[in-house]
Structures are given as C-alpha cells and as structure tokens.
Amino acid sequence: MAPVTQVLLYISYAVLGLAAALLPPRLAGVDEQVATLLGVFVFFGAWQAHAWFIAHRLETADKERINRLEDNATILRHDLERTRRRLEMQRDGTSEKSEELVSELRILHTLLDQVMKREEALQSQMRAVAAKTDAGPVLELDELSVNEDRIAAAQPEEDNGGRVEPWFDEEDAEEVKAELSGEIALSTARGGPEVRLIRREETLLSVIRSSLSENRVDLYLQPIVALPGRQNTFYECFSRVRDEEGRVVLPAQYLRIAEEKGLIGTIDNLLLFRLIQLVRRLGPRRPEVRFFCNMSRFSMADAEFFPQFVDFMTSSSEFTKRLVLEINQSDYQTLDREVRGRLALLARRGFAFSLDQVMYFDEDFASLADNGFKFIKADMQALSAQYEIGDLPGVKARLKREGLKLIASRVEDEATVLMALDGEMELAQGYLFGEPRPAADFNRDF
C-alpha cells in the first residue's frame, strides 16, 4: 500500500476517533471522559484493524510467493531428472546406434565382397559365353522394352511352383514383340515403369552384374488385403533390378540365371537391406502393418551373410513386429539343422515366419507354429484342388487353432475372389488387388 494512502487512512481514523469523542456528549449527553475514552478506543481500534489487515495481506502474498517458488523448484527438479535420464538414454542410444551402424556396415561390406568376388568369375563366364556367341549367328533382336503391367500378365513370375524361362528363343521374341508393340507407347503415356525384356544370356548377365555393382536393386511392395473389404493390411516385398537407363528387369527373367550364377543371395540381401531402411523411416506409425520378405534358400545357406544378418536382427527389437520372413515350402523342407537353429533364434526373439507356396497340406502345422510360423500362403487353385470349397472354413479353423492365418495367394480375377469368400478366407493377395509397385508409391499409406 502506498505511503500517501496510509497517511490518509490514519487521518480518517483520527477524524473517526474525534467524532466518537465529541458527538456523544452533545447529542446523547454522554460524559466527556467516557466519550474521550471511546474516541481513543475507536482510533486505536481502527489503527490495529488496519495493521492486522495489512499484515494478513502480506502474509497471504508471502505464502503465495513461497508456493510458487516451491512449484518452480519442483518443476526444475523434474526437468533436471528428465534431462539426466535423457542424457543417459542418449549415451546408451549412441552406443546402441554405433553397434547397429557397425552391424549394418558389416552387412554392406559382406554384400560388396560378394559382388566383387563374383564379378571376376562372371567376367570369365561372360567371355566364354561371348566366345560361343561369336561363333554362331548374332540375332538382330536382343531386347524389348514393354509395359510392366502387360509383362506381368503375359509372364507370371511363377509357373507350376517353379520359375518361368528367363530367356526367349527367336520365334518367341518376335511373337512377344508383335503382341506388345502397342503397349510400349501406352506405358510411356501412362508414366508407368518401362520394362526391359532381355532374350540373350550374356546381356542379362551384364545387366545383373552392373545393377548389383551400382546398387540398382529396388524395393517393390504388393498389398495383402483383408476380405471382404479389400483394405490393405500387410505388404509383400519384391526386388526389381534396373539397368543403366532406369528400365526395370523383371524377376521372371533373371531369377533362374541369378540362382545358377550364385547371385540370388546378393539380390535378396540387398532387398532385405532396403526393407530395413523402410521400416526405420516408418517408425511408430501404422504399428499394425507388417512386411513379408522372402528368404531364399540361397540367402539362408550363405554361411558368411546369414549369421551376420541374424545377429543384426536379434539386436534390433524395432523389426520384430514389422518383418515377416517368408520361406517357400519346398525350400523349408531342405533346410539343414544349422539354418533351422538360426531361424529358431529369430523366432525366440519375436520374429514371425510365413510358409509360402504351400502345395501339400500334410505338414505338421503344430510344429510350424512352435517354430514361429504365423502365416500360411496357398494358391486358391491349389486349395480348391485338394479341398472342396465348403471344406475350406474347416481347414482355416484348424490352422487358426494352431495360431496360423491362411492367406489366399494369386487372386487374379473376381471369380477367384468369390471362391475365397465362399471359403471364408480373411486375407488374400494377387494382381486383382494391386500389382507390385515401388515402395515410394505407398507413402500415403504409411
């Protein structure tokens, strides 16, 4: 309170005391001494009441100030504790990230070593092939550029459980060229990826070697949908190799030759590395999304790469709920004890597996579930060949009791969708729901 205000209040208290001393004797005949004492009492009473009010006000203000200081001190202590924990986490995180970086660099080093070691062998093989080619007539047509959608329809990636022929003889190449000549212009108009159809082995080997050396292996995704709503639920991963001009070489062409020349493991490994990068970019968004990544028997049999890959994956918990490692039924049956032991280690760390291209349903599905398998993929044609459509709900229920989900694959038309719905299938995959596309095309979904 301002000093002037206090002086004025004291004057008002004095005036009030004088009034109490002078007015009662004149108005009520009160004795002057009693009136004087009353005036003094009124003055000092008002003064003390004023002093008590001021003291109470100051005490209240001091208490509020002390409470605010205590609150600020509490906040500062909490901030200090959070800062301390954050610094500890950063130190731990820096150590973990350093270990992850070392693991990733070790994987990349292995991949580069694989490419470099095989490059010299490939060159000698290509020289031998070229020598044989020079001895014979050289065909005028060695490659075509076509639209990927049309190629996918004309050349499925799998045929009767195996791989289609990666090369074409002269008559077939001319027929394909005549059939798809109009599709080249259509692909350009639609802005779709241009596909390079290679007919000669030495050219294909050169493209694969160059693509691996220059890291031109891309990650493509195909949705796995939930029925009957057809919402994208999971995604399967595919590799696509690009040539020096950016044209796509489909797996139907290079898979067989890559297997024969020992390159398929390197391609699979690069695909896995691309997927790891995608999962890290995705972070905590869409936690229900999983990515199915094929593990070929060549990758798992790679004594140099696969142990390092398992060590890396088991040290990174961020991948356990994201990746589903997919293994063909025929490949899984040929795995040795050492590889199965490493797969069991991944399963114990929380990784899930999917058995792909299931043709025979006499598997021990309970054992598969115990070994970390969560999904079973089967072609609808294979399912309908072994079971009546009305029996499929029972098959699905039996798998579900073991903790396995059945996915209908290669769904290419609405008739197959109706078969899947009649069989009460809950998950399906196929070109009808979407062809494999670059991972960047799914940015909106993620």
C-alpha positions as CSV (number, residue, x, y, z in Angstrom):
1,M,0.0,0.0,0.0
2,A,1.3,3.5,-0.9
3,P,2.5,5.8,2.0
4,V,0.1,8.6,1.0
5,T,-2.8,6.1,1.2
6,Q,-1.7,5.0,4.6
7,V,-1.4,8.7,5.8
8,L,-4.9,9.4,4.6
9,L,-6.3,6.3,6.3
10,Y,-4.7,7.3,9.6
11,I,-6.2,10.8,9.3
12,S,-9.6,9.2,8.6
13,Y,-9.1,7.0,11.7
14,A,-8.3,10.2,13.8
15,V,-11.3,12.0,12.4
16,L,-13.5,9.0,13.3
17,G,-12.0,9.0,16.9
18,L,-12.7,12.7,17.3
19,A,-16.2,12.2,16.1
20,A,-16.6,9.4,18.6
21,A,-15.3,11.7,21.4
22,L,-17.2,14.9,20.6
23,L,-20.5,13.9,19.2
24,P,-21.9,11.6,22.0
25,P,-21.7,14.3,24.8
26,R,-23.5,16.8,22.7
27,L,-26.1,14.5,21.1
28,A,-26.7,11.9,23.8
29,G,-25.4,13.7,27.0
30,V,-22.6,11.1,27.5
31,D,-19.9,12.1,30.0
32,E,-17.0,13.8,28.3
33,Q,-14.3,11.5,29.8
34,V,-16.2,8.4,28.7
35,A,-16.6,10.0,25.2
36,T,-12.9,10.8,25.2
37,L,-12.0,7.2,26.0
38,L,-14.4,6.0,23.4
39,G,-12.8,8.2,20.8
40,V,-9.3,7.0,21.8
41,F,-10.6,3.3,21.6
42,V,-12.1,3.9,18.1
43,F,-8.9,5.5,16.8
44,F,-6.6,2.8,18.1
45,G,-9.1,0.0,17.2
46,A,-9.3,1.2,13.6
47,W,-5.5,1.5,13.6
48,Q,-5.0,-2.0,14.8
49,A,-7.6,-3.4,12.4
50,H,-5.7,-1.7,9.6
51,A,-2.4,-3.1,10.8
52,W,-3.9,-6.6,11.1
53,F,-5.4,-6.3,7.6
54,I,-2.0,-5.2,6.1
55,A,-0.1,-8.0,7.9
56,H,-2.7,-10.6,6.8
57,R,-2.4,-9.4,3.2
58,L,1.4,-9.5,3.3
59,E,1.3,-13.0,4.9
60,T,-1.0,-14.3,2.2
61,A,1.2,-12.8,-0.5
62,D,4.3,-14.3,1.1
63,K,2.6,-17.7,1.2
64,E,1.6,-17.5,-2.5
65,R,5.1,-16.5,-3.4
66,I,6.6,-19.4,-1.4
67,N,4.1,-21.8,-3.0
68,R,5.1,-20.5,-6.5
69,L,8.8,-20.9,-5.6
70,E,8.2,-24.5,-4.4
71,D,6.3,-25.3,-7.6
72,N,9.1,-23.8,-9.7
73,A,11.6,-25.8,-7.7
74,T,9.6,-29.0,-8.2
75,I,9.4,-28.3,-11.9
76,L,13.1,-27.6,-12.1
77,R,13.9,-30.8,-10.2
78,H,11.7,-32.8,-12.6
79,D,13.3,-31.1,-15.6
80,L,16.7,-31.9,-14.2
81,E,15.7,-35.5,-13.7
82,R,14.4,-35.8,-17.2
83,T,17.5,-34.1,-18.6
84,R,19.6,-36.6,-16.6
85,R,17.6,-39.5,-17.9
86,R,17.7,-38.2,-21.5
87,L,21.5,-37.8,-21.3
88,E,21.8,-41.4,-20.1
89,M,19.4,-42.6,-22.8
90,Q,21.4,-40.6,-25.4
91,R,24.6,-42.2,-24.2
92,D,23.0,-45.6,-24.3
93,G,21.4,-44.9,-27.6
94,T,24.6,-43.6,-29.0
95,S,26.3,-46.9,-28.0
96,E,23.4,-48.9,-29.5
97,K,23.3,-46.9,-32.7
98,S,27.0,-47.3,-33.0
99,E,26.6,-51.1,-32.7
100,E,23.7,-51.0,-35.2
101,L,25.8,-48.9,-37.6
102,V,28.7,-51.4,-37.2
103,S,26.3,-54.2,-37.9
104,E,24.8,-52.5,-41.0
105,L,28.3,-51.7,-42.3
106,R,29.3,-55.3,-41.7
107,I,26.3,-56.4,-43.8
108,L,27.0,-53.9,-46.5
109,H,30.7,-55.0,-46.5
110,T,29.6,-58.6,-46.9
111,L,27.3,-57.7,-49.8
112,L,30.1,-55.7,-51.6
113,D,32.5,-58.5,-51.0
114,Q,30.0,-60.9,-52.6
115,V,29.6,-58.7,-55.6
116,M,33.4,-58.1,-56.0
117,K,34.3,-61.8,-55.6
118,R,31.7,-62.9,-58.1
119,E,32.5,-60.1,-60.6
120,E,35.7,-61.7,-61.8
121,A,34.0,-65.1,-62.1
122,L,31.1,-63.5,-64.0
123,Q,33.5,-61.8,-66.4
124,S,35.3,-65.0,-67.3
125,Q,31.9,-66.8,-67.7
126,M,30.7,-64.0,-69.9
127,R,33.8,-64.1,-72.0
128,A,33.2,-67.8,-72.5
129,V,29.6,-67.2,-73.4
130,A,30.6,-64.4,-75.7
131,A,33.1,-66.6,-77.5
132,K,30.4,-69.2,-78.1
133,T,28.0,-66.5,-79.3
134,D,30.6,-65.0,-81.7
135,A,31.0,-68.4,-83.2
136,G,27.3,-68.5,-84.1
137,P,24.9,-66.1,-85.8
138,V,24.0,-63.0,-83.9
139,L,20.3,-62.4,-83.8
140,E,19.1,-58.9,-84.6
141,L,16.7,-58.6,-81.7
142,D,18.3,-58.9,-78.2
143,E,15.9,-57.0,-76.1
144,L,12.4,-55.3,-76.0
145,S,11.0,-52.5,-73.9
146,V,7.5,-53.2,-72.8
147,N,5.0,-52.1,-70.1
148,E,5.4,-53.9,-66.7
149,D,1.6,-54.5,-66.3
150,R,1.4,-56.3,-69.6
151,I,4.5,-58.3,-69.0
152,A,3.2,-59.4,-65.6
153,A,0.0,-60.7,-67.3
154,A,1.9,-62.3,-70.1
155,Q,4.7,-63.7,-67.9
156,P,3.8,-64.7,-64.4
157,E,6.7,-64.8,-62.0
158,E,5.9,-68.4,-61.0
159,D,4.8,-71.3,-63.1
160,N,3.8,-74.6,-61.7
161,G,5.6,-73.9,-58.4
162,G,8.8,-73.0,-60.2
163,R,10.3,-70.2,-62.3
164,V,9.4,-69.4,-65.9
165,E,12.1,-69.4,-68.6
166,P,14.2,-66.2,-68.3
167,W,15.2,-66.2,-72.0
168,F,13.2,-66.4,-75.2
169,D,14.1,-68.0,-78.5
170,E,14.0,-66.0,-81.7
171,E,10.4,-67.1,-82.6
172,D,9.0,-66.3,-79.2
173,A,10.8,-62.9,-79.0
174,E,9.3,-61.9,-82.4
175,E,5.9,-63.0,-81.2
176,V,6.1,-61.1,-78.0
177,K,7.4,-58.0,-79.8
178,A,4.5,-58.1,-82.2
179,E,2.0,-58.6,-79.4
180,L,3.3,-55.8,-77.2
181,S,4.5,-53.2,-79.6
182,G,1.4,-51.1,-78.9
183,E,2.0,-51.4,-75.2
184,I,5.3,-49.5,-75.3
185,A,3.6,-46.3,-76.3
186,L,0.9,-46.9,-73.7
187,S,3.5,-47.4,-71.0
188,T,5.0,-44.0,-71.9
189,A,1.7,-42.3,-71.9
190,R,0.7,-43.7,-68.5
191,G,4.1,-42.8,-67.0
192,G,4.5,-46.4,-65.8
193,P,7.9,-48.1,-65.4
194,E,9.5,-49.2,-68.7
195,V,10.4,-52.8,-68.7
196,R,13.4,-54.3,-70.4
197,L,12.8,-57.8,-71.8
198,I,16.2,-59.4,-72.4
199,R,16.5,-62.5,-74.5
200,R,20.2,-63.2,-74.6
201,E,22.0,-64.7,-71.6
202,E,25.2,-62.7,-71.8
203,T,23.3,-59.4,-72.0
204,L,21.2,-60.4,-68.9
205,L,24.4,-61.3,-67.0
206,S,25.9,-58.0,-67.8
207,V,22.8,-56.1,-66.7
208,I,22.6,-58.0,-63.4
209,R,26.3,-57.6,-62.7
210,S,26.1,-53.8,-63.4
211,S,23.0,-53.4,-61.3
212,L,24.5,-55.1,-58.3
213,S,27.8,-53.2,-58.6
214,E,26.0,-49.9,-58.8
215,N,23.3,-50.7,-56.2
216,R,20.3,-50.6,-58.6
217,V,18.1,-53.1,-56.8
218,D,14.8,-51.5,-55.8
219,L,12.1,-52.5,-53.2
220,Y,8.6,-53.1,-54.6
221,L,5.5,-53.7,-52.5
222,Q,2.3,-55.7,-53.2
223,P,-0.6,-55.3,-50.8
224,I,-2.2,-58.2,-48.9
225,V,-5.8,-57.3,-48.3
226,A,-8.4,-58.2,-45.8
227,L,-11.6,-59.7,-47.1
228,P,-14.3,-58.8,-47.8
229,G,-13.5,-55.1,-47.5
230,R,-10.2,-55.4,-49.5
231,Q,-8.4,-53.0,-47.2
232,N,-4.6,-53.1,-47.5
233,T,-3.4,-54.9,-44.3
234,F,0.1,-56.2,-45.0
235,Y,2.6,-55.9,-47.8
236,E,4.9,-58.4,-49.6
237,C,8.3,-57.3,-50.7
238,F,9.8,-57.9,-54.2
239,S,13.0,-57.0,-55.8
240,R,13.3,-55.2,-59.1
241,V,16.6,-54.7,-61.0
242,R,17.2,-51.6,-63.0
243,D,19.6,-51.2,-65.9
244,E,21.8,-48.2,-66.5
245,E,18.9,-46.4,-68.3
246,G,16.4,-47.0,-65.4
247,R,14.4,-49.7,-67.2
248,V,13.1,-52.5,-65.0
249,V,14.2,-56.1,-65.4
250,L,11.5,-58.4,-64.0
251,P,12.4,-61.4,-61.7
252,A,10.8,-63.7,-64.3
253,Q,13.9,-63.1,-66.5
254,Y,16.7,-63.0,-64.0
255,L,15.8,-65.4,-61.2
256,R,17.0,-68.6,-62.8
257,I,20.2,-67.2,-64.1
258,A,20.9,-65.4,-60.8
259,E,20.4,-68.7,-59.0
260,E,22.7,-70.6,-61.4
261,K,25.4,-67.9,-61.1
262,G,25.2,-67.6,-57.4
263,L,23.8,-64.0,-57.4
264,I,20.3,-64.5,-56.0
265,G,21.6,-64.4,-52.4
266,T,23.1,-60.9,-53.0
267,I,19.9,-59.7,-54.6
268,D,17.9,-61.0,-51.6
269,N,20.3,-59.4,-49.2
270,L,20.0,-56.0,-50.8
271,L,16.2,-56.3,-50.8
272,L,16.4,-57.0,-47.0
273,F,18.6,-54.0,-46.5
274,R,16.1,-51.8,-48.5
275,L,13.3,-53.1,-46.3
276,I,15.2,-52.4,-43.1
277,Q,15.6,-48.8,-44.3
278,L,11.8,-48.5,-45.0
279,V,10.9,-49.9,-41.5
280,R,13.1,-47.3,-39.9
281,R,11.6,-44.5,-41.9
282,L,8.1,-45.7,-40.9
283,G,9.0,-45.6,-37.2
284,P,6.0,-46.0,-34.9
285,R,3.4,-45.1,-37.5
286,R,0.9,-47.8,-38.5
287,P,2.1,-50.3,-35.9
288,E,-0.2,-53.0,-37.3
289,V,1.5,-53.0,-40.7
290,R,3.8,-55.9,-41.4
291,F,6.1,-56.6,-44.4
292,F,6.5,-60.1,-45.8
293,C,10.1,-60.6,-47.1
294,N,11.1,-63.8,-48.9
295,M,14.1,-65.6,-47.6
296,S,15.5,-67.8,-50.4
297,R,17.4,-71.0,-49.6
298,F,20.5,-69.3,-51.1
299,S,20.4,-66.5,-48.6
300,M,19.9,-68.8,-45.7
301,A,22.7,-71.1,-46.9
302,D,25.1,-68.2,-47.2
303,A,27.5,-69.0,-44.3
304,E,29.0,-65.6,-44.5
305,F,25.9,-63.4,-44.7
306,F,23.2,-65.2,-42.9
307,P,24.8,-65.4,-39.4
308,Q,25.6,-61.7,-39.5
309,F,22.1,-61.0,-40.6
310,V,20.6,-63.0,-37.7
311,D,22.9,-61.2,-35.2
312,F,21.8,-57.8,-36.6
313,M,18.1,-58.7,-36.5
314,T,18.2,-60.1,-33.0
315,S,19.9,-57.0,-31.7
316,S,17.3,-54.7,-33.2
317,S,13.9,-55.1,-31.5
318,E,12.3,-52.5,-33.8
319,F,12.0,-55.1,-36.5
320,T,10.3,-57.9,-34.6
321,K,6.8,-56.6,-35.0
322,R,7.3,-55.4,-38.6
323,L,9.0,-58.1,-40.6
324,V,7.6,-61.5,-41.5
325,L,10.2,-63.7,-43.0
326,E,8.7,-65.8,-45.8
327,I,10.1,-69.2,-46.8
328,N,8.8,-71.4,-49.6
329,Q,7.5,-74.8,-48.5
330,S,9.9,-76.6,-50.8
331,D,12.9,-74.6,-49.5
332,Y,11.9,-75.1,-45.9
333,Q,11.9,-78.8,-46.3
334,T,15.5,-78.8,-47.5
335,L,17.0,-76.6,-44.7
336,D,19.7,-78.1,-42.6
337,R,19.9,-78.2,-38.8
338,E,22.2,-75.2,-38.6
339,V,20.0,-72.9,-40.6
340,R,16.9,-74.0,-38.7
341,G,18.7,-73.3,-35.5
342,R,19.3,-69.7,-36.6
343,L,15.6,-69.4,-37.6
344,A,14.6,-70.7,-34.2
345,L,16.8,-68.0,-32.6
346,L,14.9,-65.4,-34.6
347,A,11.6,-66.9,-33.5
348,R,12.6,-66.7,-29.9
349,R,13.3,-63.0,-30.3
350,G,9.8,-62.5,-31.6
351,F,10.1,-62.7,-35.4
352,A,7.3,-64.3,-37.3
353,F,7.5,-66.5,-40.4
354,S,5.2,-67.3,-43.3
355,L,5.2,-70.6,-45.2
356,D,4.8,-69.6,-48.9
357,Q,3.7,-71.6,-52.0
358,V,2.1,-74.3,-49.9
359,M,1.2,-77.2,-52.2
360,Y,0.9,-80.0,-49.7
361,F,-1.2,-79.8,-46.6
362,D,0.2,-82.8,-44.8
363,E,2.6,-80.5,-42.9
364,D,2.9,-80.7,-39.2
365,F,1.3,-77.3,-38.7
366,A,1.5,-77.5,-34.9
367,S,5.3,-77.9,-35.2
368,L,5.4,-74.9,-37.6
369,A,3.6,-72.8,-35.1
370,D,6.0,-73.8,-32.4
371,N,8.9,-72.7,-34.7
372,G,7.5,-69.2,-35.1
373,F,5.3,-69.5,-38.2
374,K,2.2,-67.3,-38.1
375,F,1.0,-67.3,-41.7
376,I,0.4,-69.9,-44.4
377,K,0.1,-68.9,-48.1
378,A,-1.5,-71.0,-50.6
379,D,-2.7,-70.5,-54.2
380,M,-6.5,-70.7,-54.4
381,Q,-6.2,-73.1,-57.2
382,A,-4.0,-75.4,-55.1
383,L,-6.5,-75.1,-52.2
384,S,-9.5,-75.9,-54.5
385,A,-7.6,-78.9,-56.0
386,Q,-7.2,-80.5,-52.6
387,Y,-10.3,-79.4,-50.8
388,E,-13.9,-78.7,-51.6
389,I,-14.7,-75.0,-51.2
390,G,-17.1,-75.9,-48.4
391,D,-14.3,-77.6,-46.5
392,L,-12.0,-74.5,-46.5
393,P,-13.6,-73.0,-43.4
394,G,-12.7,-76.1,-41.5
395,V,-9.1,-76.0,-42.8
396,K,-8.8,-72.4,-41.9
397,A,-10.3,-73.1,-38.4
398,R,-7.8,-76.0,-37.9
399,L,-4.9,-73.6,-38.8
400,K,-6.3,-70.9,-36.6
401,R,-6.3,-73.3,-33.6
402,E,-2.6,-73.7,-34.1
403,G,-2.1,-69.9,-34.3
404,L,-1.8,-69.8,-38.1
405,K,-3.5,-67.5,-40.5
406,L,-4.3,-68.7,-44.1
407,I,-3.7,-66.3,-47.0
408,A,-5.1,-66.9,-50.4
409,S,-2.5,-66.0,-53.0
410,R,-2.5,-65.4,-56.7
411,V,-6.0,-63.9,-56.8
412,E,-6.2,-62.6,-60.3
413,D,-9.9,-62.3,-61.0
414,E,-13.3,-61.8,-59.4
415,A,-14.2,-65.4,-59.8
416,T,-11.3,-66.4,-57.6
417,V,-12.4,-63.7,-55.1
418,L,-15.8,-65.4,-54.9
419,M,-14.1,-68.7,-54.3
420,A,-12.1,-67.1,-51.5
421,L,-15.2,-65.6,-49.9
422,D,-17.1,-68.9,-50.2
423,G,-14.2,-70.5,-48.3
424,E,-14.4,-67.7,-45.7
425,M,-10.9,-66.6,-46.4
426,E,-9.9,-63.5,-44.4
427,L,-6.7,-62.5,-46.2
428,A,-5.9,-62.5,-49.9
429,Q,-3.2,-61.3,-52.3
430,G,-2.9,-61.0,-56.1
431,Y,-2.8,-58.7,-59.1
432,L,-6.5,-58.1,-58.8
433,F,-5.8,-56.1,-55.6
434,G,-2.7,-54.4,-56.9
435,E,0.5,-55.3,-58.7
436,P,3.9,-54.8,-57.1
437,R,4.8,-51.1,-57.1
438,P,7.8,-49.0,-55.9
439,A,7.7,-48.5,-52.2
440,A,7.6,-44.7,-52.7
441,D,4.1,-45.2,-54.3
442,F,2.8,-46.2,-50.8
443,N,4.0,-43.1,-48.9
444,R,0.4,-42.0,-48.4
445,D,-0.5,-45.4,-46.9
446,F,2.4,-45.0,-44.4
